[in-house]
Amino acid sequence: VQPVESGGGLVQAGGSLRVSCRISGIITSEFNSRIMGWYRQAPGKQRELVATITRLSATNYADSVKGRFTISRDNANKRLHLQMNSLKPEDTAVYYCNSDTQDLYWGQGTQVTVSS
């Protein structure tokens, strides 16, 4: 089971980006049974959980991104998205998707860089 993240890039502070994740090697029901999440890892720091979403789209966010980021999922196509608005330099990190229990392989991630 391999997540493939995409959509990162370089943006100025205050800008927006949308990152996406496609899960391959898993059937739809297995995807739907999982609470999915976005994680990020900044240079020199541990990987942290940013947001989670249940099958029925109940969401939860880290305090640092609450009100700025929106997580969503497309169950039919096994995709996960993260809309990031009002980006700050401290949001700079590699962004990954995985389940809330981290039972999938980690993908390559997608780099998000926010310049001041």
C-alpha positions in Angstrom: 0.0 0.0 0.0 1.7 3.1 -1.2 0.5 6.7 -0.7 1.6 9.1 -3.5 1.6 12.8 -2.4 1.6 15.7 -4.8 0.9 19.4 -5.1 3.6 20.9 -3.0 5.7 23.9 -4.1 7.1 27.3 -3.2 4.7 30.0 -2.0 5.0 33.3 -0.3 3.7 33.8 3.2 0.0 34.4 3.1 -0.5 32.3 0.0 -2.3 29.0 -0.5 -1.5 25.5 -1.7 -3.4 22.3 -2.1 -1.7 19.0 -1.6 -3.2 15.7 -2.5 -2.6 12.1 -1.9 -3.5 9.0 -3.8 -3.5 5.6 -2.2 -2.7 2.7 -4.4 -2.7 -1.0 -3.5 -5.8 -0.8 -1.3 -9.4 -1.5 -2.0 -12.0 1.2 -1.5 -13.5 -0.4 1.6 -10.1 -0.7 3.2 -9.5 3.0 2.6 -13.0 3.9 3.8 -12.4 2.0 7.1 -9.5 4.2 8.0 -9.3 7.5 9.6 -6.8 9.3 7.3 -4.4 12.1 8.2 -1.9 14.5 6.9 1.5 14.7 8.6 4.4 17.0 8.1 8.1 16.9 9.0 10.1 20.1 9.1 13.9 20.0 8.9 15.4 18.9 12.2 12.0 18.1 13.7 9.9 15.1 14.3 7.0 14.2 12.1 3.8 15.7 13.4 0.1 15.1 12.8 -1.5 18.0 11.1 -5.1 16.9 10.5 -7.3 13.9 10.4 -10.6 13.0 8.7 -13.0 10.1 9.3 -14.9 8.2 6.6 -17.9 10.5 7.2 -15.6 13.6 7.0 -15.5 14.5 10.7 -12.2 16.4 11.0 -9.7 17.3 13.6 -6.7 19.8 13.4 -3.6 20.6 15.2 -3.9 24.0 16.9 -1.1 25.4 14.7 -3.2 25.0 11.5 -6.7 25.3 12.8 -8.7 27.9 10.8 -6.2 27.9 8.0 -6.1 24.3 6.7 -8.9 22.1 5.5 -8.7 18.3 5.1 -11.0 16.5 2.7 -11.3 13.0 1.2 -12.7 11.4 -1.9 -13.6 7.9 -0.8 -14.5 6.6 -4.2 -11.1 7.4 -5.6 -9.1 6.8 -2.5 -7.7 10.3 -2.4 -7.0 12.7 0.4 -6.5 16.5 0.1 -5.3 19.3 2.3 -6.1 22.9 1.4 -3.7 25.2 3.0 -4.5 28.9 3.3 -2.7 31.9 5.0 0.5 29.9 4.9 3.3 30.8 7.2 7.1 30.2 7.0 6.7 27.7 9.9 4.5 25.6 7.7 7.5 24.7 5.6 7.9 20.9 5.7 7.5 17.7 3.8 3.9 16.7 3.9 2.8 13.1 4.0 -0.5 11.2 4.2 -1.1 8.0 6.2 -3.8 6.6 8.4 -4.2 7.8 12.0 -2.5 4.6 13.1 0.3 5.0 10.5 -0.3 1.4 9.3 0.4 2.3 5.6 3.8 2.6 4.1 5.2 6.1 4.1 5.3 7.8 0.7 7.9 10.2 -0.6 5.9 13.2 0.6 5.6 16.5 -1.1 7.7 19.5 -0.2 6.0 22.7 0.9 8.2 25.8 1.2 6.8 29.1 2.5 9.0 32.1 2.0 8.7 35.2 4.3 
